[in-house]
Amino acid sequence: MAWISQNWWFVLLLVGLVYWMYRSGMGGGFGGGSHQHGGGHEGDVPQSVTKANVDPVSGETVDMTIAAATVYQGKTYYFASKENRDRFEAAPEQYAAKAHDEHEEEHSHRHGGCC
């Protein structure tokens, strides 16, 4: 306890550093601030724009904070609106095939690399 009272500035600096890392997203496993991981729950999805963030019905970019979602053949699809999700669920094979074709086309344009 004497060490802490003699080196209070070091303890304060360490606490400030940990707080800054937490708030800036460099939490490294203890919260990470605004860093979000993928998943099927609202608010748990990545914020970067990927093919998973494109509505297969309308083709528009999906705002993942308000996205509607459904699972078809083990794959999660995200939608810009509930109406688009309902259209997808009425004929999933039509839209899933379109989304799959666009995904394949994206991979065919890559040059180099392993994936």
matplotlib code that plots the C-alpha trace (Angstrom):
import matplotlib.pyplot as plt

x = [0.0, 2.9, 4.1, 0.7, 0.7, 4.3, 3.6, 0.1, 0.9, 2.0, -1.3, -3.3, -1.4, -2.0, -5.8, -6.0, -4.2, -6.5, -9.5, -8.3, -7.7, -11.1, -12.9, -10.9, -11.6, -8.3, -9.7, -8.0, -10.7, -12.1, -15.0, -13.3, -15.5, -17.5, -15.9, -18.6, -18.4, -20.6, -23.6, -27.3, -28.5, -29.2, -26.3, -23.9, -23.1, -20.1, -20.2, -18.0, -19.8, -19.5, -21.7, -23.5, -24.4, -26.1, -29.9, -30.3, -33.8, -33.1, -29.3, -28.9, -26.5, -28.0, -27.8, -26.8, -28.1, -31.7, -31.4, -34.0, -32.5, -33.5, -31.6, -32.0, -30.1, -27.8, -26.8, -27.9, -29.3, -29.7, -32.3, -32.8, -36.5, -38.9, -40.8, -37.7, -37.3, -40.9, -40.3, -37.2, -39.0, -41.8, -39.3, -35.9, -34.5, -34.9, -33.0, -30.5, -29.4, -29.0, -26.9, -24.8, -24.2, -23.1, -20.8, -19.2, -18.8, -16.9, -14.5, -13.8, -12.4, -9.7, -6.1, -3.4, -3.7, -4.8, -8.5]
y = [0.0, 2.3, 1.9, 3.1, 6.2, 7.0, 6.3, 7.6, 9.4, 6.1, 4.4, 7.4, 7.3, 3.5, 3.9, 6.8, 4.6, 1.7, 4.0, 5.6, 2.2, 1.0, 4.1, 4.2, 0.6, -0.9, -2.8, -6.1, -8.2, -6.1, -4.4, -2.6, 0.5, 0.7, -2.3, -4.8, -8.4, -10.2, -12.1, -12.4, -9.8, -6.2, -4.1, -7.1, -6.8, -5.4, -1.8, -2.2, -2.5, -6.0, -8.1, -9.2, -5.5, -5.3, -5.9, -8.8, -7.5, -3.8, -3.9, -0.9, -0.7, -1.8, 0.3, -2.5, -0.6, -1.0, -4.0, -6.7, -10.2, -13.7, -17.0, -19.1, -22.3, -21.5, -18.1, -14.8, -12.1, -8.5, -6.1, -2.4, -2.8, -5.3, -5.2, -6.3, -9.1, -10.2, -10.2, -12.3, -14.8, -15.1, -16.2, -16.8, -19.0, -16.0, -13.5, -15.9, -17.0, -13.4, -12.6, -15.7, -14.8, -11.3, -12.8, -15.2, -12.3, -10.3, -13.2, -13.6, -10.1, -10.6, -10.7, -12.4, -13.3, -16.6, -16.0]
z = [0.0, 0.6, -3.0, -4.3, -2.1, -3.2, -6.9, -7.3, -10.5, -12.1, -11.0, -12.3, -15.7, -16.0, -15.3, -17.8, -20.4, -19.9, -20.1, -23.3, -24.9, -23.9, -25.3, -28.6, -29.5, -28.7, -25.7, -26.7, -25.2, -22.4, -24.1, -26.9, -26.9, -30.1, -31.8, -32.8, -33.8, -36.4, -35.4, -36.0, -33.4, -34.1, -32.9, -33.1, -36.7, -38.4, -39.6, -42.7, -46.0, -47.4, -49.6, -46.4, -46.0, -49.4, -49.6, -52.0, -53.0, -53.7, -54.0, -51.7, -48.8, -45.5, -42.4, -40.0, -37.0, -38.2, -40.6, -40.9, -41.2, -42.1, -42.5, -45.6, -46.1, -43.2, -44.5, -42.9, -45.3, -44.2, -45.6, -45.7, -44.8, -43.5, -46.8, -48.6, -46.1, -46.7, -50.5, -50.0, -47.7, -50.4, -53.0, -51.4, -54.2, -56.6, -54.5, -52.9, -56.4, -57.4, -54.3, -54.9, -58.6, -57.6, -54.9, -57.5, -59.9, -57.2, -56.6, -60.3, -60.6, -57.9, -59.0, -57.0, -53.4, -51.9, -51.6]

ax = plt.figure().add_subplot(projection="3d")
ax.plot(x, y, z, "-o")
ax.set_aspect("equal")
plt.show()
